[in-house]
C-alpha cells in the first residue's frame, strides 16, 4: 500500500498491518519487545531504566565502591513493580458505541462505558484503543484518563479515532491500564470488541455541474424510480379505447356520460447518468499517481452527491480488483450506497476497460449520459469514449492528473471537450465542474 510510514509504530497500531512487521520481516522476539515497551513500560519506566543500567555498570566494576547497593535497591523496585503489574490487571467490563461511517480526515467519536467490578484494584485507570489498522490513529494519541468510580457504578468516557484516509476498517478493541502504585509498569487488560468502520472519501460538494446537451430521456419518472405508487400528472378525461388500463376508469364520469371514461395522465421522464471511475494505477507507481487516484475517487463522490441532490438516477461503474456496478433505481436515497462502493474501491494495475465495456454495454440503451473520471488521456481512453459515443450516449470527460497527460487534451479529437483537474485546483475546492 502506498503511503505507508516506516517509523516506529505507535502503541495503538495493529502490528499485522505495519510495514516493519508485515510478512514476518521482524520476528516474534521483536514483537514481544515492542509490546513490552509500548504496553507494559510506563513513560517514567522508560526514563528510570537508564539510571538502573548506569548503576549496574558502576556496580560491576568494583566491590570497593559499593555502587552495587543502589543497583540492588533499584532491581528490587523493578521486581516488585513488575509483580504488582502482572497480578493486579484492572477488572472492568467495557462497552463502546460509535457510528459505522465517517468521512476521511474526520475524527470518529467513540462513547465508552466502563463498569468496574467489585474484585480488583481499579485506581487511576486509563483508556485507549488498540490494534488500530493502518489509516486510523487515536485522538488523543495517549488516550483518555477515566475518573474514579466505585464498583458497580459505570464510568462514561469519550475518545476519538482519526481517519487519515478512506477505506474499510475493523476496530479491534480497547485497552484499560493503570500505573498504580509504582508508576514503572502498567497493569493492563485488553478488551476485544471487533466493530466495522467505513470511511468515505472526503469531497467538496459541487455547486454546479455542466452536462452535455442532446442527451435522451427515459420514460418512467418517479413511479419507476421510487416504486412508491406515485401517480403521474393528470391531463384530463377521454373515452375508453381498447388496450387502456381499466384502473384508470373514472367511474363518476362514466355514470354521468353513460359511456366508459378513463383518466389520462402525462408520462414523466427521468435522467439516468452513468459515472465511470478510472482505476488504472501501474505497479510500482509513484506516490503522486496514487494521490491522483484518491482525488478521482473523491471527485466521483462529489458528482454522485450532486446527482442525489438533483434527484437523478445514477449508475456507477468501477473496475479495480473487483468489478463494481451499482444501479440506483430502487429508491431516492442512494448516496450512501455509492459512497460505500467508493470507500471500498482499490486501484487496478491493469487497464479496466476490458471489464467495463461488457458491463456498460448491457445498460447503454437506458443511460442518458456518462461522466468519465479518468486518470490520464491516451489512446485507450480515447477509444473507450468513442465506443460510448457511437452508442448515442452523451459523454463528459474529466481527467484528474497533476502532470501532463499522454495526449494533449487541448488538441485531442474529442468534441465533448476535456476538463483537467490538477492538485492545486482540487485542494482549493472544485465547486463547478
GITAGI-V754773 format. One record per residue. N is the residue number from 1. RES is the residue in one small letter. SS is DSSP state (alpha for helix, beta for strand, coil for the rest). Layout:
N:RES:SS
N:RES:SS
This chain:
1:x:coil
2:x:coil
3:x:coil
4:x:coil
5:x:coil
6:x:coil
7:x:coil
8:x:coil
9:x:coil
10:x:coil
11:x:coil
12:x:coil
13:x:beta
14:x:coil
15:x:alpha
16:x:alpha
17:x:alpha
18:x:coil
19:x:coil
20:x:coil
21:x:coil
22:x:alpha
23:x:alpha
24:x:alpha
25:x:coil
26:x:coil
27:x:coil
28:x:alpha
29:x:alpha
30:x:alpha
31:x:alpha
32:x:alpha
33:x:alpha
34:x:alpha
35:x:alpha
36:x:alpha
37:x:alpha
38:x:alpha
39:x:alpha
40:x:alpha
41:x:beta
42:x:coil
43:x:alpha
44:x:alpha
45:x:alpha
46:x:alpha
47:x:alpha
48:x:alpha
49:x:alpha
50:x:alpha
51:x:alpha
52:x:alpha
53:x:alpha
54:x:alpha
55:x:alpha
56:x:alpha
57:x:alpha
58:x:alpha
59:x:alpha
60:x:coil
61:x:coil
62:x:coil
63:x:coil
64:x:coil
65:x:coil
66:x:coil
67:x:coil
68:x:alpha
69:x:alpha
70:x:alpha
71:x:alpha
72:x:alpha
73:x:alpha
74:x:alpha
75:x:alpha
76:x:alpha
77:x:alpha
78:x:alpha
79:x:alpha
80:x:alpha
81:x:alpha
82:x:alpha
83:x:alpha
84:x:alpha
85:x:alpha
86:x:alpha
87:x:alpha
88:x:coil
89:x:coil
90:x:coil
91:x:coil
92:x:beta
93:x:beta
94:x:beta
95:x:beta
96:x:beta
97:x:beta
98:x:coil
99:x:coil
100:x:coil
101:x:beta
102:x:beta
103:x:beta
104:x:coil
105:x:coil
106:x:coil
107:x:beta
108:x:beta
109:x:beta
110:x:beta
111:x:beta
112:x:beta
113:x:beta
114:x:beta
115:x:beta
116:x:beta
117:x:coil
118:x:coil
119:x:coil
120:x:coil
121:x:coil
122:x:coil
123:x:coil
124:x:coil
125:x:coil
126:x:beta
127:x:beta
128:x:beta
129:x:beta
130:x:beta
131:x:coil
132:x:beta
133:x:coil
134:x:coil
135:x:coil
136:x:beta
137:x:beta
138:x:beta
139:x:beta
140:x:coil
141:x:coil
142:x:coil
143:x:coil
144:x:beta
145:x:beta
146:x:coil
147:x:coil
148:x:coil
149:x:coil
150:x:coil
151:x:coil
152:x:coil
153:x:coil
154:x:beta
155:x:beta
156:x:beta
157:x:beta
158:x:beta
159:x:beta
160:x:beta
161:x:beta
162:x:beta
163:x:beta
164:x:coil
165:x:coil
166:x:coil
167:x:beta
168:x:beta
169:x:beta
170:x:beta
171:x:beta
172:x:beta
173:x:beta
174:x:beta
175:x:beta
176:x:beta
177:x:beta
178:x:beta
179:x:coil
180:x:coil
181:x:coil
182:x:coil
183:x:coil
184:x:coil
185:x:beta
186:x:coil
187:x:beta
188:x:beta
189:x:beta
190:x:beta
191:x:beta
192:x:beta
193:x:beta
194:x:beta
195:x:beta
196:x:beta
197:x:beta
198:x:beta
199:x:beta
200:x:beta
201:x:coil
202:x:coil
203:x:coil
204:x:coil
205:x:coil
206:x:coil
207:x:coil
208:x:beta
209:x:coil
210:x:coil
211:x:coil
212:x:coil
213:x:coil
214:x:coil
215:x:coil
216:x:coil
217:x:coil
218:x:beta
219:x:beta
220:x:coil
221:x:alpha
222:x:alpha
223:x:alpha
224:x:alpha
225:x:alpha
226:x:alpha
227:x:coil
228:x:coil
229:x:coil
230:x:coil
231:x:coil
232:x:coil
233:x:coil
234:x:beta
235:x:beta
236:x:beta
237:x:beta
238:x:beta
239:x:beta
240:x:coil
241:x:coil
242:x:coil
243:x:coil
244:x:coil
245:x:coil
246:x:alpha
247:x:alpha
248:x:alpha
249:x:beta
250:x:coil
251:x:alpha
252:x:alpha
253:x:alpha
254:x:alpha
255:x:alpha
256:x:alpha
257:x:alpha
258:x:coil
259:x:coil
260:x:coil
261:x:beta
262:x:beta
263:x:beta
264:x:beta
265:x:beta
266:x:coil
267:x:coil
268:x:coil
269:x:beta
270:x:beta
271:x:coil
272:x:beta
273:x:beta
274:x:beta
275:x:beta
276:x:beta
277:x:beta
278:x:coil
279:x:coil
280:x:beta
281:x:coil
282:x:coil
283:x:coil
284:x:coil
285:x:coil
286:x:coil
287:x:alpha
288:x:alpha
289:x:alpha
290:x:alpha
291:x:alpha
292:x:alpha
293:x:alpha
294:x:alpha
295:x:alpha
296:x:alpha
297:x:alpha
298:x:alpha
299:x:alpha
300:x:alpha
301:x:alpha
302:x:alpha
303:x:alpha
304:x:alpha
305:x:alpha
306:x:alpha
307:x:alpha
308:x:alpha
309:x:alpha
310:x:coil
311:x:coil
312:x:coil
313:x:beta
314:x:beta
315:x:beta
316:x:beta
317:x:beta
318:x:beta
319:x:beta
320:x:coil
321:x:coil
322:x:coil
323:x:beta
324:x:beta
325:x:beta
326:x:beta
327:x:beta
328:x:coil
329:x:coil
330:x:coil
331:x:coil
332:x:coil
333:x:coil
334:x:coil
335:x:alpha
336:x:alpha
337:x:alpha
338:x:alpha
339:x:alpha
340:x:alpha
341:x:alpha
342:x:alpha
343:x:alpha
344:x:alpha
345:x:coil
346:x:coil
347:x:coil
348:x:beta
349:x:coil
350:x:coil
351:x:coil
352:x:coil
353:x:alpha
354:x:alpha
355:x:alpha
356:x:alpha
357:x:alpha
358:x:alpha
359:x:alpha
360:x:alpha
361:x:alpha
362:x:coil
363:x:coil
364:x:coil
365:x:coil
366:x:coil
367:x:coil
368:x:coil
369:x:beta
370:x:beta
371:x:beta
372:x:beta
373:x:beta
374:x:beta
375:x:coil
376:x:coil
377:x:coil
378:x:coil
379:x:alpha
380:x:alpha
381:x:alpha
382:x:alpha
383:x:alpha
384:x:alpha
385:x:alpha
386:x:alpha
387:x:alpha
388:x:alpha
389:x:alpha
390:x:alpha
391:x:coil
392:x:coil
393:x:coil
394:x:beta
395:x:beta
396:x:beta
397:x:beta
398:x:beta
399:x:beta
400:x:beta
401:x:coil
402:x:coil
403:x:coil
404:x:coil
405:x:coil
406:x:coil
407:x:coil
408:x:coil
409:x:coil
410:x:coil
411:x:coil
412:x:coil
413:x:coil
414:x:coil
415:x:coil
416:x:coil
417:x:coil
418:x:beta
419:x:beta
420:x:beta
421:x:beta
422:x:coil
423:x:alpha
424:x:alpha
425:x:alpha
426:x:alpha
427:x:alpha
428:x:alpha
429:x:coil
430:x:coil
431:x:coil
432:x:beta
433:x:coil
